[in-house]
Amino acid sequence: RKSRNLGPEKQEFGAPQVLEAFEQAEREPKPSPKLLFSDVYLEMPPRLRRQRAELERHLETYGEHYPLQHFQK
């Protein structure tokens, strides 16, 4: 697809606001990794319970290698 040239006034309008919105969102804590499991099914299947337990063990062992401080508890 060929992009349309909207002119300088149209291209610049909104760009600072979009960038500021991205920067603000990046400053917010990321959702808890636990939501990967709890926010999908009404009742969690056994395989997901096992995967969640595996992730928790992994993070307990190797958590210092991940930027967990950027995530909600």
PDB file of N, CA, C and O in Angstrom, chain B, residues numbered from 101:
ATOM      1  N   ARG B 101       0.832  -1.190   0.000  1.00  0.00           N
ATOM      2  CA  ARG B 101       0.000   0.000   0.000  1.00  0.00           C
ATOM      3  C   ARG B 101       0.864   1.236   0.000  1.00  0.00           C
ATOM      4  O   ARG B 101       1.923   1.287   0.627  1.00  0.00           O
ATOM      5  N   LYS B 102       0.402   2.197  -0.695  1.00  0.00           N
ATOM      6  CA  LYS B 102       1.099   3.472  -0.727  1.00  0.00           C
ATOM      7  C   LYS B 102       0.463   4.393   0.306  1.00  0.00           C
ATOM      8  O   LYS B 102      -0.754   4.577   0.323  1.00  0.00           O
ATOM      9  N   SER B 103       1.308   4.977   1.178  1.00  0.00           N
ATOM     10  CA  SER B 103       0.762   5.874   2.190  1.00  0.00           C
ATOM     11  C   SER B 103       0.452   7.230   1.570  1.00  0.00           C
ATOM     12  O   SER B 103       1.117   7.687   0.640  1.00  0.00           O
ATOM     13  N   ARG B 104      -0.573   7.843   2.116  1.00  0.00           N
ATOM     14  CA  ARG B 104      -0.957   9.167   1.620  1.00  0.00           C
ATOM     15  C   ARG B 104      -0.150  10.221   2.346  1.00  0.00           C
ATOM     16  O   ARG B 104       0.115  10.109   3.542  1.00  0.00           O
ATOM     17  N   ASN B 105       0.233  11.238   1.614  1.00  0.00           N
ATOM     18  CA  ASN B 105       0.904  12.380   2.227  1.00  0.00           C
ATOM     19  C   ASN B 105      -0.183  13.347   2.663  1.00  0.00           C
ATOM     20  O   ASN B 105      -0.863  13.945   1.829  1.00  0.00           O
ATOM     21  N   LEU B 106      -0.343  13.497   3.962  1.00  0.00           N
ATOM     22  CA  LEU B 106      -1.402  14.350   4.484  1.00  0.00           C
ATOM     23  C   LEU B 106      -0.955  15.783   4.684  1.00  0.00           C
ATOM     24  O   LEU B 106      -1.735  16.618   5.142  1.00  0.00           O
ATOM     25  N   GLY B 107       0.276  16.076   4.352  1.00  0.00           N
ATOM     26  CA  GLY B 107       0.797  17.416   4.544  1.00  0.00           C
ATOM     27  C   GLY B 107       1.406  17.551   5.916  1.00  0.00           C
ATOM     28  O   GLY B 107       1.042  16.807   6.826  1.00  0.00           O
ATOM     29  N   PRO B 108       2.328  18.484   6.089  1.00  0.00           N
ATOM     30  CA  PRO B 108       3.041  18.619   7.356  1.00  0.00           C
ATOM     31  C   PRO B 108       2.130  18.903   8.539  1.00  0.00           C
ATOM     32  O   PRO B 108       2.370  18.411   9.641  1.00  0.00           O
ATOM     33  N   GLU B 109       1.081  19.697   8.317  1.00  0.00           N
ATOM     34  CA  GLU B 109       0.213  20.031   9.453  1.00  0.00           C
ATOM     35  C   GLU B 109      -0.560  18.811   9.937  1.00  0.00           C
ATOM     36  O   GLU B 109      -0.814  18.689  11.135  1.00  0.00           O
ATOM     37  N   LYS B 110      -0.933  17.923   9.056  1.00  0.00           N
ATOM     38  CA  LYS B 110      -1.659  16.711   9.445  1.00  0.00           C
ATOM     39  C   LYS B 110      -0.707  15.675  10.041  1.00  0.00           C
ATOM     40  O   LYS B 110      -1.080  14.974  10.982  1.00  0.00           O
ATOM     41  N   GLN B 111       0.505  15.564   9.519  1.00  0.00           N
ATOM     42  CA  GLN B 111       1.451  14.571  10.010  1.00  0.00           C
ATOM     43  C   GLN B 111       1.920  14.909  11.424  1.00  0.00           C
ATOM     44  O   GLN B 111       2.135  14.006  12.234  1.00  0.00           O
ATOM     45  N   GLU B 112       2.077  16.172  11.725  1.00  0.00           N
ATOM     46  CA  GLU B 112       2.581  16.572  13.032  1.00  0.00           C
ATOM     47  C   GLU B 112       1.481  16.585  14.086  1.00  0.00           C
ATOM     48  O   GLU B 112       1.756  16.372  15.267  1.00  0.00           O
ATOM     49  N   PHE B 113       0.268  16.826  13.683  1.00  0.00           N
ATOM     50  CA  PHE B 113      -0.823  16.882  14.649  1.00  0.00           C
ATOM     51  C   PHE B 113      -1.029  15.510  15.270  1.00  0.00           C
ATOM     52  O   PHE B 113      -1.239  14.524  14.563  1.00  0.00           O
ATOM     53  N   GLY B 114      -0.969  15.451  16.595  1.00  0.00           N
ATOM     54  CA  GLY B 114      -1.202  14.202  17.288  1.00  0.00           C
ATOM     55  C   GLY B 114       0.051  13.417  17.601  1.00  0.00           C
ATOM     56  O   GLY B 114       0.053  12.631  18.548  1.00  0.00           O
ATOM     57  N   ALA B 115       1.112  13.599  16.844  1.00  0.00           N
ATOM     58  CA  ALA B 115       2.334  12.818  17.080  1.00  0.00           C
ATOM     59  C   ALA B 115       2.885  13.048  18.480  1.00  0.00           C
ATOM     60  O   ALA B 115       3.214  12.068  19.148  1.00  0.00           O
ATOM     61  N   PRO B 116       3.009  14.280  18.967  1.00  0.00           N
ATOM     62  CA  PRO B 116       3.505  14.472  20.338  1.00  0.00           C
ATOM     63  C   PRO B 116       2.582  13.837  21.378  1.00  0.00           C
ATOM     64  O   PRO B 116       3.051  13.288  22.374  1.00  0.00           O
ATOM     65  N   GLN B 117       1.275  13.911  21.147  1.00  0.00           N
ATOM     66  CA  GLN B 117       0.339  13.318  22.087  1.00  0.00           C
ATOM     67  C   GLN B 117       0.463  11.797  22.100  1.00  0.00           C
ATOM     68  O   GLN B 117       0.387  11.173  23.159  1.00  0.00           O
ATOM     69  N   VAL B 118       0.652  11.212  20.942  1.00  0.00           N
ATOM     70  CA  VAL B 118       0.800   9.754  20.857  1.00  0.00           C
ATOM     71  C   VAL B 118       2.083   9.331  21.556  1.00  0.00           C
ATOM     72  O   VAL B 118       2.084   8.372  22.327  1.00  0.00           O
ATOM     73  N   LEU B 119       3.168  10.036  21.295  1.00  0.00           N
ATOM     74  CA  LEU B 119       4.433   9.689  21.935  1.00  0.00           C
ATOM     75  C   LEU B 119       4.349   9.854  23.447  1.00  0.00           C
ATOM     76  O   LEU B 119       4.876   9.028  24.192  1.00  0.00           O
ATOM     77  N   GLU B 120       3.693  10.910  23.903  1.00  0.00           N
ATOM     78  CA  GLU B 120       3.532  11.114  25.341  1.00  0.00           C
ATOM     79  C   GLU B 120       2.684  10.003  25.949  1.00  0.00           C
ATOM     80  O   GLU B 120       2.974   9.538  27.051  1.00  0.00           O
ATOM     81  N   ALA B 121       1.641   9.575  25.244  1.00  0.00           N
ATOM     82  CA  ALA B 121       0.803   8.482  25.745  1.00  0.00           C
ATOM     83  C   ALA B 121       1.618   7.195  25.860  1.00  0.00           C
ATOM     84  O   ALA B 121       1.474   6.463  26.840  1.00  0.00           O
ATOM     85  N   PHE B 122       2.474   6.907  24.872  1.00  0.00           N
ATOM     86  CA  PHE B 122       3.339   5.735  24.944  1.00  0.00           C
ATOM     87  C   PHE B 122       4.299   5.835  26.125  1.00  0.00           C
ATOM     88  O   PHE B 122       4.473   4.873  26.873  1.00  0.00           O
ATOM     89  N   GLU B 123       4.914   6.990  26.289  1.00  0.00           N
ATOM     90  CA  GLU B 123       5.861   7.174  27.386  1.00  0.00           C
ATOM     91  C   GLU B 123       5.174   7.023  28.737  1.00  0.00           C
ATOM     92  O   GLU B 123       5.723   6.417  29.657  1.00  0.00           O
ATOM     93  N   GLN B 124       3.985   7.569  28.849  1.00  0.00           N
ATOM     94  CA  GLN B 124       3.238   7.453  30.106  1.00  0.00           C
ATOM     95  C   GLN B 124       2.866   5.994  30.370  1.00  0.00           C
ATOM     96  O   GLN B 124       2.993   5.519  31.499  1.00  0.00           O
ATOM     97  N   ALA B 125       2.416   5.292  29.354  1.00  0.00           N
ATOM     98  CA  ALA B 125       2.050   3.883  29.515  1.00  0.00           C
ATOM     99  C   ALA B 125       3.262   3.039  29.898  1.00  0.00           C
ATOM    100  O   ALA B 125       3.144   2.110  30.697  1.00  0.00           O
ATOM    101  N   GLU B 126       4.421   3.356  29.335  1.00  0.00           N
ATOM    102  CA  GLU B 126       5.629   2.599  29.650  1.00  0.00           C
ATOM    103  C   GLU B 126       6.097   2.842  31.087  1.00  0.00           C
ATOM    104  O   GLU B 126       6.811   2.013  31.651  1.00  0.00           O
ATOM    105  N   ARG B 127       5.705   3.966  31.681  1.00  0.00           N
ATOM    106  CA  ARG B 127       6.072   4.247  33.068  1.00  0.00           C
ATOM    107  C   ARG B 127       5.187   3.486  34.053  1.00  0.00           C
ATOM    108  O   ARG B 127       5.568   3.285  35.206  1.00  0.00           O
ATOM    109  N   GLU B 128       4.017   3.066  33.605  1.00  0.00           N
ATOM    110  CA  GLU B 128       3.083   2.338  34.469  1.00  0.00           C
ATOM    111  C   GLU B 128       3.602   0.914  34.682  1.00  0.00           C
ATOM    112  O   GLU B 128       4.234   0.341  33.794  1.00  0.00           O
ATOM    113  N   PRO B 129       3.334   0.346  35.862  1.00  0.00           N
ATOM    114  CA  PRO B 129       3.728  -1.055  36.070  1.00  0.00           C
ATOM    115  C   PRO B 129       2.986  -1.969  35.101  1.00  0.00           C
ATOM    116  O   PRO B 129       1.808  -1.767  34.805  1.00  0.00           O
ATOM    117  N   LYS B 130       3.693  -2.959  34.625  1.00  0.00           N
ATOM    118  CA  LYS B 130       3.090  -3.934  33.713  1.00  0.00           C
ATOM    119  C   LYS B 130       2.150  -4.826  34.527  1.00  0.00           C
ATOM    120  O   LYS B 130       2.326  -4.964  35.738  1.00  0.00           O
ATOM    121  N   PRO B 131       1.155  -5.433  33.877  1.00  0.00           N
ATOM    122  CA  PRO B 131       0.267  -6.343  34.608  1.00  0.00           C
ATOM    123  C   PRO B 131       1.052  -7.523  35.179  1.00  0.00           C
ATOM    124  O   PRO B 131       2.088  -7.917  34.643  1.00  0.00           O
ATOM    125  N   SER B 132       0.548  -8.064  36.252  1.00  0.00           N
ATOM    126  CA  SER B 132       1.188  -9.208  36.887  1.00  0.00           C
ATOM    127  C   SER B 132       1.261 -10.387  35.920  1.00  0.00           C
ATOM    128  O   SER B 132       0.298 -10.646  35.198  1.00  0.00           O
ATOM    129  N   PRO B 133       2.383 -11.106  35.893  1.00  0.00           N
ATOM    130  CA  PRO B 133       2.462 -12.304  35.042  1.00  0.00           C
ATOM    131  C   PRO B 133       1.395 -13.340  35.400  1.00  0.00           C
ATOM    132  O   PRO B 133       1.058 -14.184  34.569  1.00  0.00           O
ATOM    133  N   LYS B 134       0.863 -13.291  36.613  1.00  0.00           N
ATOM    134  CA  LYS B 134      -0.186 -14.239  37.006  1.00  0.00           C
ATOM    135  C   LYS B 134      -1.440 -14.071  36.165  1.00  0.00           C
ATOM    136  O   LYS B 134      -2.221 -15.012  36.021  1.00  0.00           O
ATOM    137  N   LEU B 135      -1.644 -12.873  35.603  1.00  0.00           N
ATOM    138  CA  LEU B 135      -2.822 -12.649  34.763  1.00  0.00           C
ATOM    139  C   LEU B 135      -2.767 -13.460  33.472  1.00  0.00           C
ATOM    140  O   LEU B 135      -3.791 -13.652  32.816  1.00  0.00           O
ATOM    141  N   LEU B 136      -1.592 -13.933  33.109  1.00  0.00           N
ATOM    142  CA  LEU B 136      -1.493 -14.812  31.938  1.00  0.00           C
ATOM    143  C   LEU B 136      -2.377 -16.037  32.119  1.00  0.00           C
ATOM    144  O   LEU B 136      -2.874 -16.608  31.148  1.00  0.00           O
ATOM    145  N   PHE B 137      -2.564 -16.428  33.353  1.00  0.00           N
ATOM    146  CA  PHE B 137      -3.309 -17.639  33.644  1.00  0.00           C
ATOM    147  C   PHE B 137      -4.719 -17.373  34.141  1.00  0.00           C
ATOM    148  O   PHE B 137      -5.654 -18.073  33.752  1.00  0.00           O
ATOM    149  N   SER B 138      -4.881 -16.387  34.982  1.00  0.00           N
ATOM    150  CA  SER B 138      -6.172 -16.176  35.636  1.00  0.00           C
ATOM    151  C   SER B 138      -7.147 -15.351  34.810  1.00  0.00           C
ATOM    152  O   SER B 138      -8.341 -15.340  35.111  1.00  0.00           O
ATOM    153  N   ASP B 139      -6.687 -14.678  33.808  1.00  0.00           N
ATOM    154  CA  ASP B 139      -7.545 -13.763  33.058  1.00  0.00           C
ATOM    155  C   ASP B 139      -8.061 -14.387  31.761  1.00  0.00           C
ATOM    156  O   ASP B 139      -8.530 -13.675  30.873  1.00  0.00           O
ATOM    157  N   VAL B 140      -7.975 -15.715  31.648  1.00  0.00           N
ATOM    158  CA  VAL B 140      -8.360 -16.358  30.395  1.00  0.00           C
ATOM    159  C   VAL B 140      -9.588 -17.245  30.564  1.00  0.00           C
ATOM    160  O   VAL B 140     -10.561 -17.127  29.820  1.00  0.00           O
ATOM    161  N   TYR B 141      -9.528 -18.130  31.550  1.00  0.00           N
ATOM    162  CA  TYR B 141     -10.599 -19.099  31.744  1.00  0.00           C
ATOM    163  C   TYR B 141     -11.376 -18.790  33.017  1.00  0.00           C
ATOM    164  O   TYR B 141     -10.818 -18.292  33.995  1.00  0.00           O
ATOM    165  N   LEU B 142     -12.657 -19.087  32.993  1.00  0.00           N
ATOM    166  CA  LEU B 142     -13.459 -18.968  34.196  1.00  0.00           C
ATOM    167  C   LEU B 142     -12.965 -19.972  35.227  1.00  0.00           C
ATOM    168  O   LEU B 142     -12.808 -19.641  36.402  1.00  0.00           O
ATOM    169  N   GLU B 143     -12.723 -21.201  34.779  1.00  0.00           N
ATOM    170  CA  GLU B 143     -12.134 -22.231  35.630  1.00  0.00           C
ATOM    171  C   GLU B 143     -10.850 -22.719  34.958  1.00  0.00           C
ATOM    172  O   GLU B 143     -10.880 -23.221  33.834  1.00  0.00           O
ATOM    173  N   MET B 144      -9.738 -22.570  35.646  1.00  0.00           N
ATOM    174  CA  MET B 144      -8.432 -22.868  35.064  1.00  0.00           C
ATOM    175  C   MET B 144      -8.245 -24.380  34.876  1.00  0.00           C
ATOM    176  O   MET B 144      -8.411 -25.144  35.826  1.00  0.00           O
ATOM    177  N   PRO B 145      -7.899 -24.816  33.654  1.00  0.00           N
ATOM    178  CA  PRO B 145      -7.647 -26.236  33.409  1.00  0.00           C
ATOM    179  C   PRO B 145      -6.392 -26.709  34.159  1.00  0.00           C
ATOM    180  O   PRO B 145      -5.504 -25.908  34.452  1.00  0.00           O
ATOM    181  N   PRO B 146      -6.323 -27.999  34.464  1.00  0.00           N
ATOM    182  CA  PRO B 146      -5.169 -28.532  35.199  1.00  0.00           C
ATOM    183  C   PRO B 146      -3.824 -28.221  34.542  1.00  0.00           C
ATOM    184  O   PRO B 146      -2.851 -27.935  35.239  1.00  0.00           O
ATOM    185  N   ARG B 147      -3.761 -28.274  33.222  1.00  0.00           N
ATOM    186  CA  ARG B 147      -2.477 -28.006  32.554  1.00  0.00           C
ATOM    187  C   ARG B 147      -2.008 -26.577  32.801  1.00  0.00           C
ATOM    188  O   ARG B 147      -0.807 -26.332  32.917  1.00  0.00           O
ATOM    189  N   LEU B 148      -2.943 -25.632  32.884  1.00  0.00           N
ATOM    190  CA  LEU B 148      -2.556 -24.246  33.171  1.00  0.00           C
ATOM    191  C   LEU B 148      -2.159 -24.076  34.629  1.00  0.00           C
ATOM    192  O   LEU B 148      -1.264 -23.290  34.939  1.00  0.00           O
ATOM    193  N   ARG B 149      -2.807 -24.798  35.517  1.00  0.00           N
ATOM    194  CA  ARG B 149      -2.384 -24.741  36.925  1.00  0.00           C
ATOM    195  C   ARG B 149      -0.950 -25.245  37.061  1.00  0.00           C
ATOM    196  O   ARG B 149      -0.159 -24.685  37.820  1.00  0.00           O
ATOM    197  N   ARG B 150      -0.619 -26.310  36.318  1.00  0.00           N
ATOM    198  CA  ARG B 150       0.752 -26.826  36.351  1.00  0.00           C
ATOM    199  C   ARG B 150       1.729 -25.822  35.763  1.00  0.00           C
ATOM    200  O   ARG B 150       2.817 -25.619  36.302  1.00  0.00           O
ATOM    201  N   GLN B 151       1.343 -25.188  34.651  1.00  0.00           N
ATOM    202  CA  GLN B 151       2.225 -24.189  34.031  1.00  0.00           C
ATOM    203  C   GLN B 151       2.416 -22.986  34.946  1.00  0.00           C
ATOM    204  O   GLN B 151       3.517 -22.442  35.034  1.00  0.00           O
ATOM    205  N   ARG B 152       1.369 -22.574  35.614  1.00  0.00           N
ATOM    206  CA  ARG B 152       1.481 -21.450  36.544  1.00  0.00           C
ATOM    207  C   ARG B 152       2.430 -21.792  37.693  1.00  0.00           C
ATOM    208  O   ARG B 152       3.269 -20.978  38.079  1.00  0.00           O
ATOM    209  N   ALA B 153       2.288 -23.000  38.232  1.00  0.00           N
ATOM    210  CA  ALA B 153       3.174 -23.429  39.315  1.00  0.00           C
ATOM    211  C   ALA B 153       4.615 -23.496  38.821  1.00  0.00           C
ATOM    212  O   ALA B 153       5.538 -23.130  39.549  1.00  0.00           O
ATOM    213  N   GLU B 154       4.813 -23.960  37.588  1.00  0.00           N
ATOM    214  CA  GLU B 154       6.156 -24.020  37.011  1.00  0.00           C
ATOM    215  C   GLU B 154       6.740 -22.617  36.858  1.00  0.00           C
ATOM    216  O   GLU B 154       7.913 -22.396  37.160  1.00  0.00           O
ATOM    217  N   LEU B 155       5.931 -21.676  36.394  1.00  0.00           N
ATOM    218  CA  LEU B 155       6.402 -20.288  36.264  1.00  0.00           C
ATOM    219  C   LEU B 155       6.764 -19.715  37.626  1.00  0.00           C
ATOM    220  O   LEU B 155       7.795 -19.058  37.767  1.00  0.00           O
ATOM    221  N   GLU B 156       5.927 -19.957  38.630  1.00  0.00           N
ATOM    222  CA  GLU B 156       6.220 -19.437  39.969  1.00  0.00           C
ATOM    223  C   GLU B 156       7.532 -20.007  40.502  1.00  0.00           C
ATOM    224  O   GLU B 156       8.337 -19.277  41.080  1.00  0.00           O
ATOM    225  N   ARG B 157       7.750 -21.317  40.308  1.00  0.00           N
ATOM    226  CA  ARG B 157       9.020 -21.919  40.753  1.00  0.00           C
ATOM    227  C   ARG B 157      10.196 -21.322  39.987  1.00  0.00           C
ATOM    228  O   ARG B 157      11.243 -21.027  40.564  1.00  0.00           O
ATOM    229  N   HIS B 158      10.008 -21.149  38.684  1.00  0.00           N
ATOM    230  CA  HIS B 158      11.075 -20.589  37.851  1.00  0.00           C
ATOM    231  C   HIS B 158      11.438 -19.177  38.320  1.00  0.00           C
ATOM    232  O   HIS B 158      12.615 -18.839  38.441  1.00  0.00           O
ATOM    233  N   LEU B 159      10.417 -18.359  38.581  1.00  0.00           N
ATOM    234  CA  LEU B 159      10.676 -16.982  39.006  1.00  0.00           C
ATOM    235  C   LEU B 159      11.270 -16.925  40.411  1.00  0.00           C
ATOM    236  O   LEU B 159      12.061 -16.031  40.710  1.00  0.00           O
ATOM    237  N   GLU B 160      10.897 -17.867  41.272  1.00  0.00           N
ATOM    238  CA  GLU B 160      11.518 -17.918  42.596  1.00  0.00           C
ATOM    239  C   GLU B 160      13.007 -18.228  42.482  1.00  0.00           C
ATOM    240  O   GLU B 160      13.822 -17.692  43.233  1.00  0.00           O
ATOM    241  N   THR B 161      13.352 -19.098  41.534  1.00  0.00           N
ATOM    242  CA  THR B 161      14.744 -19.506  41.359  1.00  0.00           C
ATOM    243  C   THR B 161      15.552 -18.491  40.567  1.00  0.00           C
ATOM    244  O   THR B 161      16.682 -18.171  40.936  1.00  0.00           O
ATOM    245  N   TYR B 162      14.979 -17.982  39.479  1.00  0.00           N
ATOM    246  CA  TYR B 162      15.727 -17.134  38.554  1.00  0.00           C
ATOM    247  C   TYR B 162      15.171 -15.715  38.447  1.00  0.00           C
ATOM    248  O   TYR B 162      15.486 -15.001  37.494  1.00  0.00           O
ATOM    249  N   GLY B 163      14.361 -15.305  39.396  1.00  0.00           N
ATOM    250  CA  GLY B 163      13.702 -14.004  39.330  1.00  0.00           C
ATOM    251  C   GLY B 163      14.641 -12.826  39.178  1.00  0.00           C
ATOM    252  O   GLY B 163      14.270 -11.806  38.598  1.00  0.00           O
ATOM    253  N   GLU B 164      15.869 -12.956  39.700  1.00  0.00           N
ATOM    254  CA  GLU B 164      16.810 -11.826  39.597  1.00  0.00           C
ATOM    255  C   GLU B 164      17.230 -11.550  38.155  1.00  0.00           C
ATOM    256  O   GLU B 164      17.819 -10.507  37.873  1.00  0.00           O
ATOM    257  N   HIS B 165      16.938 -12.464  37.251  1.00  0.00           N
ATOM    258  CA  HIS B 165      17.300 -12.284  35.837  1.00  0.00           C
ATOM    259  C   HIS B 165      16.182 -11.620  35.023  1.00  0.00           C
ATOM    260  O   HIS B 165      16.315 -11.419  33.816  1.00  0.00           O
ATOM    261  N   TYR B 166      15.096 -11.287  35.693  1.00  0.00           N
ATOM    262  CA  TYR B 166      13.942 -10.678  35.019  1.00  0.00           C
ATOM    263  C   TYR B 166      13.647  -9.322  35.649  1.00  0.00           C
ATOM    264  O   TYR B 166      13.889  -9.134  36.841  1.00  0.00           O
ATOM    265  N   PRO B 167      13.127  -8.374  34.869  1.00  0.00           N
ATOM    266  CA  PRO B 167      12.799  -7.046  35.417  1.00  0.00           C
ATOM    267  C   PRO B 167      11.464  -7.061  36.162  1.00  0.00           C
ATOM    268  O   PRO B 167      10.546  -6.322  35.806  1.00  0.00           O
ATOM    269  N   LEU B 168      11.355  -7.892  37.183  1.00  0.00           N
ATOM    270  CA  LEU B 168      10.076  -8.065  37.889  1.00  0.00           C
ATOM    271  C   LEU B 168       9.622  -6.809  38.605  1.00  0.00           C
ATOM    272  O   LEU B 168       8.438  -6.666  38.910  1.00  0.00           O
ATOM    273  N   GLN B 169      10.545  -5.896  38.880  1.00  0.00           N
ATOM    274  CA  GLN B 169      10.162  -4.649  39.541  1.00  0.00           C
ATOM    275  C   GLN B 169       9.280  -3.789  38.648  1.00  0.00           C
ATOM    276  O   GLN B 169       8.652  -2.848  39.133  1.00  0.00           O
ATOM    277  N   HIS B 170       9.219  -4.091  37.353  1.00  0.00           N
ATOM    278  CA  HIS B 170       8.370  -3.329  36.427  1.00  0.00           C
ATOM    279  C   HIS B 170       6.961  -3.901  36.342  1.00  0.00           C
ATOM    280  O   HIS B 170       6.130  -3.396  35.588  1.00  0.00           O
ATOM    281  N   PHE B 171       6.688  -4.960  37.116  1.00  0.00           N
ATOM    282  CA  PHE B 171       5.390  -5.617  37.056  1.00  0.00           C
ATOM    283  C   PHE B 171       4.634  -5.427  38.358  1.00  0.00           C
ATOM    284  O   PHE B 171       5.236  -5.311  39.426  1.00  0.00           O
ATOM    285  N   GLN B 172       3.311  -5.395  38.264  1.00  0.00           N
ATOM    286  CA  GLN B 172       2.486  -5.327  39.452  1.00  0.00           C
ATOM    287  C   GLN B 172       2.637  -6.625  40.234  1.00  0.00           C
ATOM    288  O   GLN B 172       2.913  -7.680  39.662  1.00  0.00           O
ATOM    289  N   LYS B 173       2.455  -6.536  41.528  1.00  0.00           N
ATOM    290  CA  LYS B 173       2.551  -7.745  42.370  1.00  0.00           C
ATOM    291  C   LYS B 173       1.284  -8.546  42.301  1.00  0.00           C
ATOM    292  O   LYS B 173       1.178  -9.592  42.941  1.00  0.00           O
TER     293      LYS B 173
END
